[in-house]
Amino acid sequence: MNSLFLQKRGTICGRGPYGNWGSRKYLISSLDQSLRRMKLDYVDIFYHHRPDPNMPLEETMGALDQIVRQGKALYVGVSNYKAEETQQAAKILKEQGTPFLIHQPRYNMMDRWVEDGLLDVFTKTGIGSIAFSPLEQGILTSKYLGGIPEDSRAAKKGTYLDSSKITPELISKIKALNEIAVKRGQSLAQMAIAWLLKDERITSVLIGVSKVSQLKDNLEALNNIKFTKTELNMIDKIILEK
Ligand SMILES: NC(=O)c1ccc[n+]([C@@H]2O[C@H](COP(=O)([O-])OP(=O)(O)OC[C@H]3O[C@@H](n4cnc5c(N)ncnc54)[C@H](OP(=O)(O)O)[C@@H]3O)[C@@H](O)[C@H]2O)c1
């Protein structure tokens, strides 16, 4: 029997009101379809992608509980849930006895929303976290310092990174961050990943790459995940000041 990590990310599975979001029907049928496609009996972690504003949380958490009890997932996780929603989800799942293992939030040096309560929920509940978009779509790397490379995400149509976001003001911040990274003996991508991993509430980082060389570069981040107070203050000053 095999297992692997499956990330359900809002896959539309069928027409009608139950083809997406957080209903029991959607979650169970979408996992069943995925398991069939992957020829697997179960997944290690089944994530719910984002809270459903039109569905009681009990319904969604009930579906996650049912999935674990059916043996189709070992653990459950959520993504994009705010602090309060995570706390409520944890309470419901605890009552049901379902192992709520991990939260997948968007988090990087430039996108700090998790610092407004969610990280505290991780401390209180012991839920782990895996940060997605650690490089802010590639902005937190040195790739845009000399212009927009043809093979980059910003140069491609239909991506979440529009080239108009790469402004001279942004580039001057990235240059300043890159200088700190160089002094630390890291690439900027490595420093951005290390910056997340310095916090023990961040269990892991979900890296996305378009080349094997980027994967190799990013993995080297693990060689230095310690920061001095001065470095952290300098990073905050560069990013948070207008
Ligand atoms: N849970 C959710 O709602 C959610 C939402 C979005 C994503 N995710 C997950 O998170 C993963 C990562 O997200 P993301 O792709 O947005 O991550 P990201 O870290 O913000 O951006 C990754 C991009 O940065 C560039 N890059 C990576 N390493 C580099 C390096 N060493 N040097 C230069 N450029 C580098 C590559 O873009 P180029 O194409 O420019 O080379 C790569 O595709 C996704 O694969 C997905 O599984 C989850």
The ligand as an ORCA input file, in Angstrom:
! r2SCAN-3c Opt
* xyz 0 1
  N      -2.792     26.319     -0.142
  C      -2.938     27.220     -1.073
  O      -3.953     27.933     -1.158
  C      -1.818     27.407     -2.062
  C      -1.845     28.498     -2.948
  C      -0.781     28.681     -3.819
  C       0.286     27.785     -3.829
  N       0.249     26.714     -2.974
  C       1.356     25.705     -3.002
  O       2.582     26.311     -2.662
  C       3.590     25.940     -3.625
  C       4.560     27.078     -3.748
  O       3.860     28.276     -4.127
  P       4.523     29.276     -5.133
  O       4.917     28.527     -6.355
  O       3.651     30.469     -5.262
  O       5.876     29.602     -4.297
  P       6.857     30.837     -4.333
  O       7.983     30.424     -3.475
  O       6.179     32.095     -3.959
  O       7.301     30.994     -5.867
  C       7.926     29.929     -6.543
  C       8.539     30.479     -7.813
  O       9.679     31.272     -7.514
  C      10.703     31.032     -8.476
  N      11.840     30.427     -7.767
  C      11.822     29.389     -6.882
  N      13.048     29.152     -6.412
  C      13.875     30.045     -7.003
  C      15.264     30.291     -6.908
  N      16.056     29.584     -6.121
  N      15.794     31.291     -7.673
  C      15.005     32.027     -8.489
  N      13.674     31.843     -8.625
  C      13.104     30.858     -7.871
  C      10.095     30.107     -9.522
  O       9.424     30.930    -10.488
  P       9.878     31.115    -12.025
  O       8.797     30.470    -12.803
  O       9.901     32.602    -12.215
  O      11.220     30.449    -12.205
  C       9.061     29.369     -8.715
  O       8.051     28.802     -9.507
  C       2.806     25.641     -4.908
  O       3.472     24.735     -5.704
  C       1.499     25.077     -4.364
  O       1.621     23.659     -4.193
  C      -0.741     26.526     -2.100
*
